[in-house]
Amino acid sequence: MKSATRLQAVKDGWPGTQSDLRGALTYNRRLWTIFATSATADENPLPDTIKQNIANLGLFIFKQTMTLESEPAPEMLTSLISINREVAAGLRAE
């Protein structure tokens, strides 16, 4: 949720918060690197289909992040924010 909140703050304050974009994206990328790596590890007991779904989400996050770094646009943050919120909600429900 912290990452979604940071990204949302950048989106809501655009263009005045554009300077905060890189930090918010870096934090989100680090979070997803840790999450995707641990969730898809061989020793993780999650079913393979869930592991694959998390890996696919991670790839999307990383591609979207690279695009945002080269072509900043607040509307592109929406999908990152939504995914982070949905994943966080699902993890809290477990």
C-alpha positions in Angstrom: 0.0 0.0 0.0 2.9 2.4 0.7 4.0 2.2 -2.9 0.5 2.7 -4.2 0.2 5.7 -2.0 3.4 7.2 -3.2 2.5 6.7 -6.8 -1.0 8.1 -6.2 0.5 11.2 -4.6 2.7 11.8 -7.7 -0.3 11.3 -10.0 -2.6 13.6 -7.9 -0.1 16.4 -7.7 1.1 16.3 -11.3 3.0 18.2 -12.7 4.2 19.7 -9.4 5.2 16.3 -8.2 6.9 15.1 -11.3 10.3 15.4 -9.5 9.0 12.7 -7.0 8.3 10.2 -9.8 11.7 8.6 -10.0 11.8 7.9 -6.3 8.3 6.5 -6.3 9.1 4.3 -9.3 12.4 3.1 -7.8 10.6 2.1 -4.5 7.9 0.3 -6.5 10.5 -1.5 -8.6 12.4 -2.7 -5.6 9.2 -3.9 -3.9 8.2 -5.8 -7.0 11.7 -7.3 -7.4 11.6 -8.7 -3.9 7.9 -9.8 -4.2 8.3 -11.5 -7.6 11.6 -13.1 -6.7 10.3 -14.7 -3.5 6.9 -15.6 -4.9 8.3 -17.4 -7.9 11.2 -19.2 -6.1 11.3 -22.9 -6.5 10.9 -23.4 -2.8 7.8 -21.3 -2.6 4.7 -23.6 -2.2 2.4 -21.5 -4.3 0.8 -23.3 -7.3 2.7 -22.8 -10.6 -0.2 -20.9 -12.1 -0.1 -18.3 -9.4 3.7 -18.1 -9.6 3.3 -17.5 -13.4 0.7 -14.8 -12.8 2.9 -13.0 -10.4 5.9 -13.2 -12.8 3.7 -11.8 -15.6 2.6 -8.9 -13.3 6.2 -8.3 -12.4 7.2 -8.1 -16.0 4.3 -5.7 -16.7 5.4 -3.5 -13.8 9.0 -3.4 -14.9 8.0 -2.5 -18.5 5.6 0.1 -17.4 8.2 1.6 -15.1 10.8 1.8 -17.9 8.3 3.5 -20.1 7.4 6.0 -17.4 11.0 6.8 -16.8 11.5 7.7 -20.4 8.1 9.2 -21.2 6.6 10.5 -17.9 2.8 10.7 -18.0 0.5 10.7 -14.9 -2.2 8.6 -16.5 0.3 5.7 -16.9 0.5 5.5 -13.1 -3.1 4.3 -12.9 -2.3 0.7 -13.7 0.6 0.5 -11.3 -1.5 1.9 -8.5 -4.4 -0.4 -9.2 -2.2 -3.5 -9.3 -0.4 -2.6 -6.1 -3.7 -2.0 -4.3 -5.3 -5.2 -5.6 -2.2 -7.3 -4.7 -2.0 -5.7 -1.2 -5.7 -6.4 -0.6 -5.3 -10.0 -1.6 -2.3 -10.5 0.7 -4.2 -8.9 3.6 -7.1 -11.3 3.0 -4.8 -14.4 3.2 
